[in-house]
């Protein structure tokens, strides 16, 4: 059984016990009326159903944060830099957070690509030496 929390219109704490499998709980969740806590728990439940490792989950969520922060500003023919400048004008704290997290995400993605390339190169080398 899972406990979804939140607050009602008066700001009073409420919780709803929802029984069933993670998939059933997700299907019952009203995405338009769900509280922030309910939606966060739903996202965690979705991630729990994937084969992603913890570092891949963090990479996914960090990338989603960057994209969601820039999405309202990344319109028309704006470049990512222009979108970030518009974000900075609108919400300097969020822009600072994006600037802090983006290099880490990029570094992890590049390291992942480089490690995959290295493994592929070793596998190709081993295959070339097979009789």
N, C-alpha and C positions, 0 to 999 in steps of 0.2 A: 504494500500500500504506500502511496506517495502523498505527501502533504504539499498542496499548493497554497501559498500565502499571498497576502495582498491587503488592500484596504477597500472599504466601501466608499460610497460617494461622500459620506460624512467624515471620512478619514479614519474610521475605526478599523482596527485590525480584524481581519477575517481569515479563515482558512477553510479549505475544502479538502476532505479526504477523497481521493480518487483511486479506486481499486482497479486491478487489471495489469496487463502487460504494459511495458513502456509504449508499444505501438498503439494500444487501445487508449491509453491516457493521452497520447498526442492527438489521436483522432477526436477525442472528446473536448479538447481544449479549444475554446473560442478565441482565435487569434486576434480578433478585433476588440474583444473585451477583456482579454487576459491582462493581469497585472504584470509589471516588470519582472517580479519574482517568478511568476508562472512561466513567462516567456523565456527567461534565463534557464529555468529548470527544463523547459522543453528543448532548448538548444543543447543543453548538456545531455539530455536523454537521446537526442538524435546522434550526437557525437559518440555516445556509448554504444550505439548500434553499428558504428562504422569500424573498419579494421585499422583506423588511423592510430599511430603512436601519439603519446602525449605531446612531443615536440612538434609533430605534424599538425595536431589540433591547435596548438598555440600559433603556429605559422598561419593556419587557415583563419583563425579568429582575428589575428593581427592584421592580415591582409583585408579581411572584411571590414575591420574598423577603419583602416585607411580609405578604402573605397567608399564606405558609407559617409565618412566625414567629407570627402571631396565631391561626392555625387551631386549635391545641389549646385555646386559651382563649376563642375566639369561639363559644361554645356556648349552648344554651338561649336565654334571652332577653337575654343580655348585649349591651350596646352596644359599638361599637368602642373607646370610651374605657375601659369596664370590662375588656374583653379586654386592652387595653394595660396596664392597672394590674395584672392578673394576670400578664401576661408580665413586667412589671417586678419583681414579687415573686419570680418563678421565675428570671429571668435578666436582671439589671440591665444588663449590657453589651449584650446583644442589643436590649433596649428602647431604650438610648441610640442604637444604630445605626439602629433603625427611626425614632426621633424625628429623627435627622439626615437620613435619606434621604427620608422621606415628604413634607416640604415641597417638595423639589426635584422629586419625581415629580409632585406636584400642580401645581406651577408649570408644568412642561413640558406636562402634559395640558391645563391651562387655556390656555396660549399656543398649543398646537396647535388647540384648539377655536376660539379667537379668530381665528387666521389663516385657518382654514377658513371661518369666518363672514364675514371680510373679503373673501376671494376670491369667495364666493357673492354677496355684496352687489355687488361690482364686475361680476361676470358678469350679474347681474340688471339692473344699470344699463345695461350695454352692450346687452343684449337689448331693453330698453325703448326704446332709441334707434335700433334697426334699422328701416329703412323698411318 
